């Protein structure tokens, strides 16, 4: 099982703070997003992390991993 966490505006857009996805052989971060987003494309400016390390959408994901999605942050 892969634990998925959403932060800031992504949490609000998806209506939940986290999700779980059944791990499959060859699964990537992009595959995880496809499964939890109901077919919405991953915004190009969203950051992803696997087990607290920033990665790109092609990064492999396995059973027991945690995937987190972060929208860009601005401030002043």
Secondary structure, 3 states (H helix, E strand, C coil): CEEEEECCHHHHHHCCCEEEECCCCCCEHHHHHHHHCCCCCCCCCCEEEECCEEECCCCECCCCCEEEEECCCCCC
